[in-house]
Structure formats: C-alpha cells, structure tokens
Amino acid sequence: MKGIYFDGTRALYREDIPIPRPRAEESLVKVLMAAVCNTDKEILKGYRPDFHGVMGHEFVGVVEQSPDSALIGKRVVGELNASCGHCIYCRTGRTTHCSSRRVLGMHQKDGCFSEYMTIDTSLLHVVPDKLSADKAIYTEPLAAAFEILTQVETGPEKNIAVLGDGRLSYCVVQAMRAVGERATVIGKHPEKLELFRPFAHVSTEWEREGYEIVVEATGSPGGILQALEMVRKKGIIVLKSTYAGETSLPLSLVAVNEISIIGSRCGPFAPALEALGDGRARFPDITLFSLEQFQEAFSFTGFKAGFLISS
C-alpha cells in the first residue's frame, strides 16, 4: 500500500508498505483523510529519533475489520495512545501516560499516513453522520485543547491569554469558545490574528499587569520564556508546545513568584466531536494533497494541510 514512512532521518513516499494485520484488540481502518500536525514536522527535526514507521496521527477513516461488529462500516476518528492496562498509570486512570504505551505515528506504532492502519478498538470514536470528514479531521487537535479545561479552572473572573497565533492557538480558542470563554490571543503576525478576531480579543502586545492563566501555544522553545514574563505571580502557565530541542528556564523566578507550570497533551474526544458537530467550534477548510505530494504538504504555510487518501 501507499504511505509516508519515516526511516529515523527523513520521510519517504513508498508504495510497498504491507497492509497491516490487526491484533485481537485492534480494528483495521481504511483511511479516508489524514492531517499534518506540527508534531509531524518536529519528528523530521529529531523530536522522535527512535521512531521508524508510517507517520501521522490525525485521521478520519472507515472501519473494515473489528472485534466490535457494530463499528464495521462506520466512519471513525481515533486517539493516539494504546495502553497496556496493567501498569501503575493504567491502574490509576492515567492511561495516556502508560509506561509501555504505543503512540500512533510516533512510538512503536504505525500511523495514518497510509491507505490502511490498525488501531486499538477502544480508541475509536464514531463520527456523527452530519459531520463531514473535512470537519471531523480536526477532532484530535481540538480534543487536545479541551484537555486544558480539565486541568485549570476558568471563569469570567480569570484573565486568560493564549500565546501564539498559529493552529495550536486556534484550537485552544475554539475549545474555550465552545464552553463560553473568551481569551486574549497574543501573537506576532497581525494578518494571522485577524483569523481569531471573531472568537477572541487579539493583540501583538500583552497587558503589563499580566494574566492569571497563560496558555503557551507558540510551538517554539522561546514561548515558555515569554509566558513567564506574561503570567501574574501565583498564576498558571499551561504548556501546550512540543518541539525538538531544549530550552533553559529561570527556575528561581518560578519558585519566587510561585508560578504553576502545567504540561498539557492529549484530551477528551467526546466534547470535541460535539463542538464540531453543533458548530460551537469552527475551523478553516483544510488544504488537501495526495500522499505523493507529501513534501508540499509538510512545507505548506497555510492553516492546515492534509492528505486525501480514499474517497
């Protein structure tokens, strides 16, 4: 089958990848559409040096084989982390941090940039009939944004800033909008900030009094340092960016100002699908390429690139 394969150093288009065989607990999914995430680009920069396999983790597909017969023929999206069910993290409800988890398109598990994929059946979510594939494709990144709302308490009395004016920030703003929150987006590019204006306050500068909650979503190593300048004493920074490389932090400042830094990763799919389905979360159209055009997709500078794989 066709697919985009990472060999540890670079991405390759191949037509000789075997169609995967599902394990007993897995389903076989025919991939209709897949989307490029910034994490995929970071893999090319060395974010996951030990990974070898089919890339990609954002998809919409149709179930062709499954131990759950009710899923066969259904359109689905899926979560990233396949857990063991036995380790301390699984036993205490932290399955996305399973000690031996396999991560779709990132760690010991082929992803969705191919014609077919396998995935643990428990990770699948049925796409409502009224939700088109080009809208459902945003489920995973929107779910990751909804995770913030499970980690920090928001409300009209909280002064919230989202740092960054890219796709990650847009997902955060849409999740907050879905629950009635309106944040301030701080970015460097006035033309990008215009996309946020219907849903958020926008600015290229931050309030000198700072913010109670700063969501760092720049995708850049320097973002956390800027967030430390913006957050109020005893405030909270929610760190959403993942990237290759490291950065240094003034930890004494964190301690003295009693700042909480919360890492935030994968999130709940159900509210994301609901918000996409009823229009509370809205996204620009995805720009689609063929798998053979993967280099163009990876270098695309518009809002969102993806692959139309099957119809």
Disulfide bonds with the S-S distance in Angstrom:
none
